[in-house]
């Protein structure tokens, strides 16, 4: 939660509060948010907790699997779709962050594959 003290009331309007909320770096300081409770179509109850880490990883997966150009993430229409569809708690990364995330996931998957190949009997050549 933000620790800044902001004036309100009197001659101070609320526009500065809105601008501060939009810019405040502490508003999404937690990678995990409060659980969301909802109902399934058949009447059951479900709980969902938003995670920025999971959301970014799934964004990487989407861009790689669907072969979407990285510059698409910077387009206003795409960002609006993400915010309106997934909620304001999801902060979509910029294209450079997306690129770095793709490389990070690739390296993690590569390590996992190497470990898998080591456990397979026989010889497997990899670099």
C-alpha positions as CSV (number, residue, x, y, z in Angstrom):
1,X,0.0,0.0,0.0
2,X,1.2,3.5,-0.8
3,X,2.5,5.6,2.1
4,X,2.2,9.0,0.4
5,X,0.1,11.6,2.0
6,X,-2.2,13.4,-0.4
7,X,-4.5,16.3,0.2
8,X,-8.2,16.1,-0.5
9,X,-11.2,18.3,0.2
10,X,-11.3,22.1,0.3
11,X,-9.8,23.5,-2.9
12,X,-8.1,20.2,-3.8
13,X,-10.0,18.2,-6.4
14,X,-9.7,14.5,-7.0
15,X,-7.8,14.5,-10.3
16,X,-4.5,14.5,-8.5
17,X,-5.6,11.4,-6.6
18,X,-6.5,9.6,-9.8
19,X,-3.2,10.5,-11.4
20,X,-1.3,9.4,-8.4
21,X,-3.1,6.1,-8.3
22,X,-2.3,5.5,-12.0
23,X,1.4,6.3,-11.5
24,X,2.1,5.0,-8.1
25,X,4.7,2.2,-8.3
26,X,3.5,0.7,-5.0
27,X,0.0,0.0,-6.1
28,X,1.0,-3.4,-7.6
29,X,3.9,-4.1,-5.2
30,X,2.6,-7.5,-4.4
31,X,3.0,-10.2,-7.1
32,X,-0.1,-12.0,-5.6
33,X,-3.4,-10.2,-5.0
34,X,-6.5,-11.0,-2.9
35,X,-8.5,-14.1,-3.9
36,X,-11.4,-13.6,-6.2
37,X,-14.6,-15.6,-5.5
38,X,-17.1,-16.4,-8.2
39,X,-19.7,-18.8,-9.3
40,X,-19.4,-21.4,-12.0
41,X,-22.3,-21.8,-14.5
42,X,-23.6,-24.9,-12.7
43,X,-23.7,-23.0,-9.4
44,X,-20.4,-24.1,-7.8
45,X,-18.0,-21.7,-6.1
46,X,-14.5,-21.1,-7.3
47,X,-11.6,-19.2,-5.9
48,X,-8.9,-17.5,-8.0
49,X,-5.9,-15.6,-6.9
50,X,-4.3,-13.3,-9.5
51,X,-0.5,-13.7,-9.8
52,X,1.5,-11.2,-11.9
53,X,4.2,-13.9,-12.3
54,X,1.8,-16.4,-13.7
55,X,0.2,-13.8,-15.9
56,X,3.5,-12.8,-17.4
57,X,4.5,-16.4,-18.0
58,X,1.2,-17.1,-19.7
59,X,1.7,-14.0,-21.8
60,X,5.0,-15.4,-22.9
61,X,3.4,-18.7,-23.7
62,X,0.7,-17.0,-25.8
63,X,3.1,-14.9,-27.8
64,X,5.4,-17.8,-28.5
65,X,2.8,-20.4,-29.3
66,X,0.7,-18.1,-31.5
67,X,3.8,-16.5,-33.2
68,X,2.6,-13.0,-32.3
69,X,5.1,-10.2,-33.0
70,X,6.5,-8.7,-29.8
71,X,5.6,-5.1,-30.9
72,X,1.9,-6.0,-30.7
73,X,2.1,-5.8,-26.9
74,X,2.8,-2.1,-27.1
75,X,-0.2,-1.3,-29.2
76,X,-2.9,0.7,-27.3
77,X,-5.7,-1.6,-28.6
78,X,-3.9,-4.7,-27.3
79,X,-3.2,-3.1,-23.9
80,X,-6.8,-2.0,-23.6
81,X,-8.0,-5.5,-24.4
82,X,-5.7,-7.0,-21.8
83,X,-6.7,-4.5,-19.1
84,X,-10.5,-4.8,-19.9
85,X,-10.3,-8.6,-20.2
86,X,-8.0,-9.5,-17.4
87,X,-8.5,-6.7,-14.9
88,X,-6.5,-3.7,-13.9
89,X,-4.3,-5.8,-11.7
90,X,-2.5,-7.3,-14.7
91,X,0.3,-5.0,-15.9
92,X,1.3,-6.2,-19.3
93,X,5.0,-6.0,-19.9
94,X,6.6,-3.9,-22.6
95,X,8.1,-5.6,-25.7
96,X,11.7,-5.6,-24.3
97,X,10.5,-7.2,-21.0
98,X,8.5,-9.7,-23.0
99,X,11.6,-10.5,-25.0
100,X,13.7,-11.0,-21.8
101,X,10.9,-13.2,-20.4
102,X,10.9,-15.4,-23.5
103,X,14.7,-15.8,-23.2
104,X,14.3,-16.6,-19.5
105,X,11.6,-19.2,-20.1
106,X,13.6,-20.7,-23.0
107,X,16.7,-21.1,-20.8
108,X,14.6,-22.7,-18.0
109,X,13.0,-25.1,-20.4
110,X,16.4,-25.9,-22.0
111,X,17.8,-26.9,-18.5
112,X,14.7,-29.1,-17.9
113,X,15.2,-30.8,-21.3
114,X,18.9,-31.4,-20.6
115,X,18.0,-33.1,-17.2
116,X,15.3,-35.2,-19.0
117,X,17.8,-36.3,-21.6
118,X,20.4,-37.2,-18.9
119,X,17.8,-39.5,-17.4
120,X,17.1,-41.4,-20.6
121,X,19.2,-44.5,-21.2
122,X,21.4,-44.3,-24.2
123,X,23.2,-41.4,-25.8
124,X,21.7,-38.0,-26.7
125,X,23.9,-35.3,-28.1
126,X,23.1,-31.7,-27.2
127,X,24.9,-28.4,-27.0
